[in-house]
Structure formats: structure tokens, C-alpha cells
Amino acid sequence: MGGCAAKPSEGPRHSVRLHTEPLKEVQDGGFGKAQFILDKPGRIQDVYDMEIKKLGEGSYGSVSRGVHKSTAVARAIKTIAKTKVKHIERFRKEIAIMKIMDHPNIIKLFETFEDHHNIYLAMELCSGGELFDRIVEASHFSEKEAAIIMQQMLRAIFYLHEQHICHRDLKPENFLFQSKDPIEGNVLKLIDFGLSAKFKDGEAMSSRAGTPYYVSPQVLAGKYNNLCDLWSAGVIMYVLLCGQPPFFGHTDQEVLAKVKQGYLTFGPKEWTGVSQDAKDLVRMLVKMDPSERLNAEQALNHSWIKNRAPQASNAPLPTNFVPRLRRFRCRSKFSKAVLHVIASQLNEIQIKSLRETFLSLDDNGDGLLSLTELKEGLSRAGITDMPKDLKEIMEGIDADGSGVIDYTEFLAATIERRQYMEENVCWTAFRVFDMDGDGKITPNELRRVLNNGSVNDLVDLQATADVLKEVDKNGDGAIDFKEFMSMMRNMSQSMSLENIP
């Protein structure tokens, strides 16, 4: 049972930087897991039809809907005016963080553009609105609905912390729903990494940044670790269940004074009927002593989440699951890279079943698949004769050499032939490699994209020559779209002809 839906921000709801100290925790470099994101100078209007109506507007710019002219895929286009960004390099570091995000519950960045006046981010379009608005609109949230939301939120936080990234501004306004569907069948997406920072275990962060209602006391004190995100998550859970923030005031100063005290209460009027289990999880998250606060993995394993949020353990594996993985392992480096790009471009409807399969295999909820999780998932699916080459298969899928399978790596290895053989999908992938847009992939472009993306080992001159020998049929030293499509058709044909047990 939930409480009333009183607007939790009758005081300030905006993000504020509580101190002007630079985000020094976000170091240059350290973002080696960047996905294949297309950084392109020039006019975004040449690539997207931009709608005049704004989806949202803020102090730095606006968000509007854009439709890709070649593929007809809709994206959310965030336009940021350079003149309004005081620290442009800090903003570029925010983009660098977004590029490495690869999780079902985190907003996806597809490509960026830049001209003399603006920077444009083409991102996943979420039509379901903010979690904040759902809280305001709802007459109440059931515990099951709140648990579904919290499970997805905690999975995103767990993934972030595994990448050693602290968000530092978790609040209902920074979560979007994929669609307007009921919560039980919806997907929650974390957005806005403007205050995020890279952190090191055992080293405290000091930049005091966040939003008053949700910021932890340690952030205000200027000495904290990544568990500040779990405090914020606990405050959000409190709001979900009763519709009011635990630390309320009419001004920022009043709110922050109560945050520093950290005195948590459960008023009988708002919390009647809410389970003790729910209250226990809130208490363990909104814990004054960070050493006693649950981390994301522990929170995901709390009985309230386990008993009320849906468990994805029964999601079926795709047809010929292991053969698909095995075939992907045997592909050339270029073919794998192409499939990786295509997988990153698929929309939520196209990958829904694969997303559910991925989550069912991801036992600990960190957004990464280990060899153990893969084995246990196959065992649950009734595969008793475990493939002897499973470790080698996994290594062949793990393009960035991280030792685990990332979300998009999994999609690339398991998408169906009909999904990657659509010409408009292939054209989008071709454009990622054709960096100057002249209609041909040169050896230099091939090396630049492969080395900058998720293929970790060096693509040297000989390897590039091997790719050209395989794909460049007219021998002009480059790959045009006709040759690119021929490679895709041959790859598709080999899949249909192979008979792998």
C-alpha cells in the first residue's frame, strides 16, 4: 500500500551545485569501454528532422524529438548552447561517461554532433515521462509497484558503481519511463550525468553537489564515497511509499539542516499499511553511518525487493541460443564490430525479449554476465550437456576484454538475422564506420573506429588489410555500401547454411 501523492517538491526541486569546486574526480581518460558512438561535426539538421515543439527545456538548452532521415528512427535530441556551458571540458567528460553506459536501465547515447553554436546529443527516446510526474499523478503506489521501480533503480546504481562511477544526483526527475504503460510492464531509465564522477575505492570524494531533498549528509560535509547514491535511493523509496520526502523544509537551508540531522520518521497517517519489511529497507538505505548503509547489491537482495519485485529467472532462452553464441565467436573482427553497432541501434521493442533474457541470466543484477551466470542460466533452461567450449565462446563475445559480457555485447551475439539484414539498419551501421561521410570506409577509418570502440586489441595494418581482402571486392582499397551489404548477406547466408549442434 502507498500513501498520498502529495507533491514531494513544494520546496525546491532543482539541482544545485552546493559548491563551485570543479568535478576533479572525473579524470581525463579512464573511459576505455566507450561504445561505438558517432561523434560528427556539422549540421545535425542534415541527419535528423527536428520537431519544433520541445519535449523539455532547461538552463543549458532543450530536448526535442528528432527523426533520423535515413532510418526513420525517433530519438530525443538534446541541444546544449556552448555559450551557456561555463565549463565545456567538464561537459565533455559528462559525455564521456554517457558513452560507456551500457545497461537496460540507463539512457542510451547514440551519437553526438557539434557546430559553432551547439552540442547535440542524440539519445534514446523515452515517452513515459519522469518518475517525478508519476509520483505526482498517482493517488498511491502499491508496494509491488514501488518494488519494481526500486529494483530497476538499484540495478542501474549497481552497474554504475561496478564501473566506478558515482551519479551524485539521483532523484525522481532523473528517471524516465520507457513508455506510458503501467509500471508493472515498463522500463525505468536513469538520465543526466552532469554531476557524475569517477571514483576510486578507498578514496573520498569532496565536491559538494546534488539536490537538497536527496543529498546525503556526507556530501554536505565534503567527504563521502559512492554510497551517497544509496542514501538518495532510500529517500526516493520513502517518497514512493508515502508521497512525501523524509526531510522537508520551505527553503533549501531548512531542508539541508534536516538532512544533516538525518532523523528518519514514519508518520502513522502516511505509513499505515506499509510493511515493516519496506520500512526496514528504507532505514538501511537512509543510514547516517555510511559503513552501515547497504550497497546496491545488498539492497537488491533485501527480502522486500526479492518478495515483491518480479524475478526474471524464467525468461526463455532464444532458439538455438548456444549455436548463435558460437557462430558469433567465429565471426571476423569487422563482422563482430558491425553487429555490435547494429545491436546498439535497436529500439526497445526490437530487443524486448533479449533484454528479458539478459536480465534472467544476470543473477546478481549488476548488468554484466559472468561465465558462472551463463552456466547457471543454461542449466536453468534445461541444458544439461554444458558446451565444452563455453569459456572460449564467452571470450569471443567479450569484445572489450573485460572478462564479462556487457549488455550490447550480448545483444550483438544473439540478435536475429532478420533484424540485422534490414538495409536501413545496415546503413546506420555503415555511417558509424564512414566517419567523413564520403560513402566509403577507408583503412584509416576502419582502424580509428575499431580501436576507439569496444574491440580492445590493436587493429594493425595487416588486420586491416585482411578485412579489406575479405570485403573490398572491386579492389579500390575501401569498402562502399554495396560491398558492405554483400558482406552482411554472406554472413546471413552462412548462418542459415551452418548446422552446428
C-alpha positions in Angstrom: 0.0 0.0 0.0 1.2 3.5 -0.8 0.4 6.8 0.8 -0.9 10.0 -0.7 0.6 11.5 -3.8 1.5 14.9 -2.3 4.0 16.7 -4.5 7.3 16.0 -2.9 8.8 19.2 -4.1 6.7 22.0 -2.7 10.1 23.4 -1.8 12.9 23.5 -4.5 13.0 20.6 -7.0 16.0 21.8 -9.0 19.6 20.5 -8.9 22.0 22.9 -7.3 25.8 22.7 -7.2 26.4 23.1 -3.5 30.0 24.1 -4.1 31.7 25.5 -7.1 34.7 23.2 -6.8 35.4 21.5 -10.2 34.5 17.9 -10.6 38.1 16.9 -10.1 37.1 13.2 -9.5 36.2 12.9 -13.2 39.8 12.4 -14.5 40.8 12.6 -18.2 40.9 9.2 -19.7 39.8 6.1 -17.9 36.9 5.6 -20.3 38.2 2.7 -22.3 34.9 0.9 -22.6 33.3 3.5 -24.8 30.8 2.1 -27.2 30.6 2.8 -30.9 29.2 6.4 -30.6 29.4 8.5 -33.7 31.0 11.9 -33.0 30.2 14.0 -36.0 30.8 17.7 -36.8 28.4 19.7 -39.0 24.7 20.1 -39.2 22.5 17.7 -37.3 19.7 19.0 -39.4 21.2 17.2 -42.4 20.8 13.9 -40.5 17.6 14.4 -38.4 14.3 16.1 -39.0 13.9 18.1 -35.8 10.5 18.9 -34.4 9.9 22.5 -33.3 7.9 21.5 -30.2 10.2 21.0 -27.2 9.9 17.9 -25.0 11.7 19.8 -22.3 13.8 22.9 -21.6 16.4 23.8 -19.0 19.0 26.4 -18.2 21.6 24.8 -20.6 19.3 24.0 -23.6 16.4 22.0 -24.7 15.2 18.5 -25.7 13.2 17.8 -28.8 12.1 14.8 -30.9 14.2 14.1 -34.0 13.6 11.5 -36.7 16.6 10.1 -38.5 16.2 10.8 -42.2 17.7 7.5 -43.4 16.3 5.1 -40.9 13.1 6.9 -39.7 14.1 6.0 -36.1 12.9 8.6 -33.5 15.4 9.9 -31.0 15.5 12.5 -28.2 17.8 15.3 -29.3 19.4 17.3 -26.5 20.6 20.7 -27.7 23.2 22.4 -25.5 24.2 26.0 -26.2 28.0 26.4 -25.8 27.6 29.9 -24.5 25.6 28.6 -21.6 28.1 25.9 -20.6 30.6 27.5 -18.2 32.9 24.5 -18.2 32.9 22.9 -21.6 35.6 20.4 -20.8 33.6 19.2 -17.8 30.6 18.8 -20.1 32.7 16.7 -22.5 33.6 14.5 -19.5 29.9 14.0 -18.9 29.5 12.9 -22.5 32.5 10.5 -22.0 30.7 8.9 -19.0 27.5 8.6 -21.1 29.4 6.8 -23.8 30.4 4.0 -21.6 26.9 3.4 -20.2 25.6 0.1 -21.4 22.7 -1.1 -19.3 18.9 -1.7 -19.8 18.0 0.8 -17.1 20.3 3.6 -18.2 19.6 6.0 -21.1 21.5 5.2 -24.3 23.5 7.8 -26.1 23.6 7.0 -29.9 25.6 9.9 -31.5 26.8 13.4 -30.9 27.0 16.4 -33.2 28.7 19.8 -32.8 28.7 23.0 -34.7 29.9 26.5 -33.9 27.0 27.3 -31.5 25.7 24.0 -30.0 26.5 20.4 -29.0 23.7 17.9 -29.8 23.2 14.5 -28.1 21.0 12.0 -30.0 19.7 9.8 -27.2 17.1 7.1 -26.6 13.6 8.5 -26.7 11.6 7.7 -23.6 7.9 8.7 -24.0 6.7 7.7 -20.5 7.8 10.9 -18.7 9.6 11.4 -15.4 9.2 9.2 -12.3 8.6 12.5 -10.6 5.4 13.1 -12.6 4.2 9.6 -11.9 4.6 10.2 -8.2 2.6 13.5 -8.5 -0.1 11.9 -10.7 -0.6 8.7 -8.8 -3.1 8.5 -6.0 -0.9 5.9 -4.4 1.8 3.4 -5.2 1.4 -0.2 -4.1 4.4 -1.8 -2.6 4.7 -4.1 -5.6 4.9 -1.0 -7.9 7.4 0.6 -5.6 9.5 -2.6 -5.5 9.5 -2.8 -9.4 10.8 0.8 -9.6 13.4 0.3 -6.9 14.7 -3.0 -8.4 15.4 -1.3 -11.7 16.8 1.8 -10.0 19.2 -0.3 -7.9 20.3 -2.3 -10.9 21.3 0.9 -12.6 23.2 2.0 -9.5 24.9 -1.3 -9.1 26.1 -1.2 -12.7 27.4 2.4 -12.3 29.3 1.5 -9.1 30.8 -1.5 -10.8 32.2 0.9 -13.4 33.4 3.1 -10.5 31.1 5.9 -11.4 29.0 7.8 -8.8 25.9 9.6 -10.1 25.6 12.1 -7.2 22.2 13.4 -8.3 19.7 10.6 -8.0 16.1 12.0 -7.8 12.8 11.2 -9.3 13.3 13.8 -12.0 16.4 11.9 -13.3 14.5 8.7 -14.0 12.3 8.3 -17.2 9.9 5.6 -18.1 10.3 4.0 -21.5 6.6 4.2 -22.3 3.3 5.3 -20.8 2.5 1.6 -19.9 1.6 0.6 -16.4 4.6 0.4 -14.1 4.5 -3.4 -14.0 5.3 -3.7 -17.7 7.5 -0.6 -18.0 11.3 0.1 -18.1 12.9 2.8 -15.9 15.9 4.7 -17.3 18.4 6.7 -15.4 19.4 10.0 -17.1 21.6 13.2 -16.5 25.2 12.5 -15.6 26.1 16.2 -15.2 27.2 15.7 -11.6 28.6 12.2 -12.0 32.2 11.4 -11.1 34.7 8.6 -11.5 35.8 7.3 -8.1 38.5 5.1 -6.7 37.9 2.5 -3.9 39.1 3.9 -0.6 39.4 7.5 -1.8 36.9 10.0 -0.6 35.2 12.5 -2.9 34.8 16.1 -1.8 32.8 18.1 -4.4 29.5 19.1 -2.7 26.9 18.7 -5.4 23.4 17.4 -5.6 19.8 18.2 -4.9 18.7 19.2 -1.4 16.0 16.7 -0.7 18.1 13.7 -1.8 21.7 14.6 -1.0 23.4 12.7 1.8 24.9 14.3 5.0 28.4 13.2 4.0 28.2 15.1 0.7 27.3 18.2 2.6 30.3 17.6 4.8 32.5 17.3 1.8 33.8 13.8 2.5 31.9 10.8 1.1 32.0 7.7 -1.2 29.7 6.1 -3.7 27.2 5.1 -1.0 25.8 8.6 -1.2 23.8 7.2 -4.2 22.2 4.6 -1.9 21.1 7.3 0.5 19.4 9.1 -2.4 17.8 5.9 -3.5 16.4 5.4 0.0 14.9 8.9 0.1 13.3 8.2 -3.3 11.9 4.9 -1.9 10.4 6.8 1.0 8.7 9.2 -1.4 7.4 6.4 -3.5 5.7 4.8 -0.5 4.2 7.8 1.2 4.3 10.6 -1.4 6.4 13.0 0.9 10.1 13.5 1.4 11.6 12.4 4.7 13.4 15.7 5.1 11.1 18.6 4.3 11.5 22.4 4.5 10.3 25.6 2.8 13.8 26.6 1.8 17.0 24.9 0.8 18.5 25.8 4.1 15.7 24.2 6.1 15.9 21.0 4.0 19.7 20.8 4.3 19.5 21.4 8.1 17.2 18.4 8.4 19.3 16.3 6.1 22.3 16.9 8.3 20.4 15.7 11.3 19.2 12.6 9.4 16.3 11.9 11.7 14.0 9.5 9.9 10.4 9.1 11.0 7.4 7.1 9.7 4.3 9.0 10.4 1.3 6.8 11.2 -1.0 8.6 8.9 1.2 8.2 5.8 2.7 4.8 6.6 -0.3 2.9 7.9 -0.5 -0.4 6.0 3.1 -0.2 4.7 5.0 -3.4 5.6 7.8 -3.5 8.2 10.0 -5.0 5.5 9.7 -1.9 3.4 10.4 0.4 6.4 13.5 -1.8 7.2 14.9 -1.3 3.7 14.4 2.4 3.8 16.2 2.5 7.2 19.1 0.5 5.9 19.5 2.9 2.9 18.9 6.2 4.7 21.5 5.3 7.3 23.6 8.1 8.8 26.7 6.0 9.1 27.8 5.0 5.5 29.6 2.0 6.9 26.3 0.6 8.0 24.4 1.6 4.8 23.5 -1.1 2.3 25.3 -1.1 -1.1 23.3 -1.7 -4.3 23.9 -5.4 -4.4 22.8 -5.9 -0.8 19.7 -3.8 -1.4 18.8 -5.9 -4.4 19.0 -9.0 -2.3 16.8 -7.5 0.5 13.7 -9.6 1.2 11.4 -6.7 0.3 12.8 -6.5 -3.3 13.1 -10.3 -3.6 9.5 -10.9 -2.5 7.7 -8.1 -4.3 9.6 -7.3 -7.5 9.3 -9.7 -10.4 12.1 -12.2 -10.7 13.2 -12.8 -14.4 14.6 -16.3 -13.8 12.0 -18.0 -16.0 12.6 -15.9 -19.2 13.1 -18.4 -22.1 16.4 -18.5 -23.9 16.3 -17.7 -27.7 16.0 -20.6 -30.1 19.4 -22.1 -30.8 20.9 -19.9 -28.1 24.3 -21.6 -27.8 24.8 -22.1 -31.6 24.1 -18.3 -32.0 26.8 -17.5 -29.5 29.2 -20.0 -31.1 28.7 -18.6 -34.5 29.3 -15.0 -33.3 32.6 -16.1 -31.7 33.7 -17.3 -35.2 32.9 -14.1 -36.9 35.7 -11.8 -38.1 36.6 -8.8 -36.0 34.9 -6.4 -38.5 31.7 -8.5 -38.6 31.5 -8.5 -34.8 32.0 -4.8 -34.8 29.2 -4.3 -37.3 26.8 -6.4 -35.3 27.8 -4.5 -32.2 26.9 -1.2 -33.8 23.6 -2.6 -35.1 22.7 -4.0 -31.7 23.3 -0.7 -30.1 20.9 1.0 -32.5 17.9 -1.4 -32.0 14.9 0.0 -30.2 13.2 -1.3 -27.1 10.5 -3.2 -29.0 13.1 -4.9 -31.1 15.2 -6.1 -28.2 12.5 -6.6 -25.5 12.8 -10.4 -25.4 16.6 -10.4 -25.5 16.6 -7.8 -22.7 14.4 -10.1 -20.6 16.7 -13.0 -21.3 19.8 -10.9 -20.4 18.2 -9.9 -17.1 17.2 -13.5 -16.3 20.8 -14.6 -16.8 22.2 -11.7 -14.7 21.7 -13.3 -11.3 23.3 -10.5 -9.2 21.8 -7.6 -11.1 25.0 -5.8 -12.0 24.2 -5.6 -15.7 27.1 -7.9 -16.6 27.2 -11.6 -17.4 29.9 -13.7 -15.9 30.8 -17.3 -17.0 29.2 -18.7 -13.9 26.0 -16.8 -14.6 26.0 -18.1 -18.2 26.4 -21.7 -17.0 23.7 -21.4 -14.4 21.3 -19.8 -16.9 21.9 -22.7 -19.3 21.3 -25.2 -16.5 18.0 -23.5 -15.5 16.9 -23.7 -19.2 17.4 -27.5 -19.1 20.7 -27.7 -20.9 22.3 -30.5 -19.0 25.1 -31.1 -21.5 27.1 -28.0 -20.9 29.1 -26.9 -24.0 32.8 -27.7 -23.5 33.8 -24.5 -25.4 31.6 -22.2 -23.3 34.6 -20.3 -21.9 36.0 -19.8 -25.4 32.6 -18.7 -26.7 32.3 -16.1 -23.9 35.8 -14.8 -24.7 34.8 -14.4 -28.3 31.8 -12.4 -27.3 33.6 -10.2 -24.8 34.8 -7.6 -27.3 36.3 -5.2 -24.8 38.3 -7.9 -22.9 36.6 -7.1 -19.6 36.1 -10.7 -18.5 32.3 -10.4 -18.6 29.7 -9.9 -21.3 28.2 -6.4 -21.5 24.6 -5.8 -22.4 25.3 -4.7 -26.0 27.8 -7.5 -26.5 25.1 -9.9 -25.5 22.6 -8.3 -28.0 25.2 -8.4 -30.8 25.7 -12.1 -30.3 22.0 -13.0 -30.1 20.1 -10.7 -32.5 18.2 -12.5 -35.2 19.2 -12.4 -38.9 16.0 -10.5 -39.9 16.9 -7.7 -37.5 20.4 -7.0 -38.8 19.6 -7.6 -42.5 17.3 -4.6 -42.9 19.0 -2.2 -45.3 18.3 0.9 -43.2 19.8 -0.7 -40.1 22.9 -1.6 -42.1 23.1 1.9 -43.4 23.2 3.3 -39.9 26.0 0.9 -39.0 27.9 1.8 -42.2 27.7 5.5 -41.3 29.5 4.8 -38.0 32.5 3.5 -39.9 32.3 6.0 -42.8 33.4 8.8 -40.5 33.8 11.5 -43.1 30.5 10.6 -44.9 32.0 10.2 -48.3 30.3 6.8 -48.9 33.4 4.7 -48.4 35.1 3.1 -45.4 38.8 3.7 -45.8 41.6 1.7 -44.0 42.2 4.7 -41.7 38.6 5.0 -40.8 38.4 1.3 -40.1 41.3 1.4 -37.7 40.1 4.5 -36.0 36.6 3.2 -35.3 37.7 -0.3 -34.3 40.4 1.0 -31.9 38.1 3.6 -30.4 35.2 1.2 -29.8 34.7 -1.9 -27.8 37.2 -4.0 -29.8 40.1 -3.8 -27.3 43.2 -5.2 -29.1 45.1 -3.2 -31.7 43.8 -3.4 -35.2 47.1 -3.2 -37.1 47.9 -2.7 -40.8 47.8 -6.4 -41.5 44.5 -7.0 -39.8 43.0 -4.0 -41.7 44.4 -5.5 -45.0 42.7 -8.8 -44.1 39.4 -7.1 -43.7 39.7 -5.3 -47.0 40.7 -8.5 -48.7 37.5 -10.1 -47.4 35.1 -7.3 -48.1 36.7 -5.0 -50.8 35.6 -6.9 -53.9 36.5 -4.2 -56.5 40.0 -3.7 -55.1 39.9 0.1 -54.7 41.2 0.0 -51.2 38.0 1.0 -49.5 34.6 -0.5 -48.6 31.5 1.0 -50.2 27.9 0.3 -49.1 27.3 -2.2 -51.8 30.3 -4.3 -50.6 29.2 -3.8 -47.0 25.7 -5.2 -47.8 27.3 -8.1 -49.7 29.3 -8.9 -46.6 26.1 -8.8 -44.5 24.3 -11.1 -46.9 27.1 -13.6 -46.9 27.2 -13.6 -43.1 23.4 -14.1 -43.1 23.7 -17.0 -45.6 26.4 -18.7 -43.7 24.1 -18.6 -40.6 21.3 -20.3 -42.5 23.6 -23.0 -44.0 25.5 -23.9 -40.9 24.4 -26.9 -39.0 26.0 -26.6 -35.6 24.8 -29.0 -32.9 
